[in-house]
Amino acid sequence: MRRLEPLIFEISKPGRKAYSLPALEVEKKPMSEYLPAGELRTTPAELPEVSEVDVVRHFTRLSQLNHGVDIGFYPLGSCTMKYNPKINEEAANLPGFTDIHPYAPEETVQGALQLMYELQEYLAEIAGMDKVSLQPAAGAHGELTGIHIIRAYHKSRNEAARTKILIPDSAHGTNPASGVLAGFQTVQIPSDSRGGVDIEALEKVMDETVAGLMLTNPNTLGLFDENIEKIQEIVHKKGGLLYYDGANANAIMGIARPGDMGFDVLHFNLHKTFSTPHGGGGPGSGPVAVKKELAQFLPVPVVEFDGQKYYLNYDVPNTVGRMKSFYGNFLVMVKAYAYIRSLGPDGLREASQDAVLNANYILRRILEYYDLPYDRHCKHEFVVSPQRIKKETGCHTMDISKRLLDYGVHPPTNYFPLIVDEAIMVEPTETESKETLDYFADALIAIAKEAYSNPEMLHKAPHTTVVGRLDEAGAAKNPRIRWQKGM
Ligand SMILES: *Cc1c(COP(=O)(O)O)cnc(C)c1O
């Protein structure tokens, strides 16, 4: 258990300083000589006044109040919060990578371009696709890029009347959002009794007004859609394209390839599958991969190799344009590259196998207490529901997750996917030891028992964290993320 310190925040003392500078050697002129009078502040800035050690302790303490993957287990389903090896950070901190300028002449940044080119090649191989753009900054951004590519493809064939994108009801919220942002109408496809796409429903809506289908496979239930060949046939036969949401690629690396399943375009989340920091920890990267027929629509520039040198190709005939300033989040690419190179094909495959094994291990351990809506083996994550606990004790998923904080574990994803009532979505990832998996399963079992013996205590959890139950909607809508005097 971590030592909990009171949340001391106001440590400013008038006149205290964190710097000591030598005396000025030049003449000090009033600011009005540099700036017009209207631009000058009339009252002091009211910044906190603190010593250096105050600053260090303040931020170190704050960093420890938050849960992170470097502090403890983080089984947040769909987010793949795997451990990011620190060697990747070291690679991304090499001055040859950090000190280059986006406008540097190509011949002076051949190493960086080579890294990007090779990363494109590796991702294409892992995806079973032909060509990659590293530009998008996140998964959702990759989706938007991919949907624009689908739109450009239909337009080039004079089929602009395709106005719909099909999306299963188990999909991540970014899928419909991307479809709508790209100007499409989204149509929801129900799931069948095994948690996959309902084939009959798909056949009914698939016609010449549909541009494509967006699918996550394995989906957000952690279930592989066994009908994928049938699904791609139905969509392709009517002239539609298939978009693969690669957020769950941690289940399939080196085992199955979306390109082989019949998908035409996809994104990867480097910050999920390829071990780069996530959320508050750093920017993301959502490369898009396409089959060769779609390469003419990729965003520019694409990194190419002419046999002698690497270069930025702006000459892509039917490009959807630029999706991001410059070339994407380059240092994230360096980390993903280091990760892929250090694991190699066998290592990546083993990572996925272990991710799947770990998820199934926890699932089987907790099934006596938690209900499984679709009784199948899972892939890298699973969704359970505390139906019995809720009925017999009045405790909800929220209570169970809040109580997990007292056990020092980040809660799983809650209430998603929407098609499972009281969903608890667990993704352990491959980087956890058996001891950690057992600790987590034991904690979930202990909490299930607590629900029966002391439901009130669960309703009031967490009990050991610095803050208790927060107004989560308020925190998201009106975040106060900086210090302001007097607040
Ligand atoms: C995380 C996720 C996304 C969105 O990716 P971001 O990188 O967060 O934009 C899309 N689909 C699924 C299934 C996801 O888990």
The ligand as an SDF file (V2000), in Angstrom:
LIG
                    3D

 15 15  0  0  0  0  0  0  0  0999 V2000
   -8.8330    3.3440  -28.5350 C   0  0  0  0  0  0  0  0  0  0  0  0
   -9.7860    2.9180  -29.5670 C   0  0  0  0  0  0  0  0  0  0  0  0
  -10.0890    3.7470  -30.6640 C   0  0  0  0  0  0  0  0  0  0  0  0
   -9.6000    5.1750  -30.7860 C   0  0  0  0  0  0  0  0  0  0  0  0
   -8.2280    5.3040  -30.7500 O   0  0  0  0  0  0  0  0  0  0  0  0
   -7.5020    6.6190  -30.2020 P   0  0  0  0  0  0  0  0  0  0  0  0
   -6.0790    6.3680  -30.4750 O   0  0  0  0  0  0  0  0  0  0  0  0
   -7.8410    6.7210  -28.7520 O   0  0  0  0  0  0  0  0  0  0  0  0
   -8.0530    7.7900  -30.9710 O   0  0  0  0  0  0  0  0  0  0  0  0
  -10.9090    3.2310  -31.6480 C   0  0  0  0  0  0  0  0  0  0  0  0
  -11.4440    2.0060  -31.5490 N   0  0  0  0  0  0  0  0  0  0  0  0
  -11.1930    1.1960  -30.5010 C   0  0  0  0  0  0  0  0  0  0  0  0
  -11.7870   -0.1800  -30.4690 C   0  0  0  0  0  0  0  0  0  0  0  0
  -10.3670    1.6280  -29.4650 C   0  0  0  0  0  0  0  0  0  0  0  0
  -10.1230    0.8310  -28.4290 O   0  0  0  0  0  0  0  0  0  0  0  0
  1  2  1  0
  2  3  1  0
  2 14  2  0
  3  4  1  0
  3 10  2  0
  4  5  1  0
  5  6  1  0
  6  7  2  0
  6  8  1  0
  6  9  1  0
 10 11  1  0
 11 12  2  0
 12 13  1  0
 12 14  1  0
 14 15  1  0
M  END
$$$$
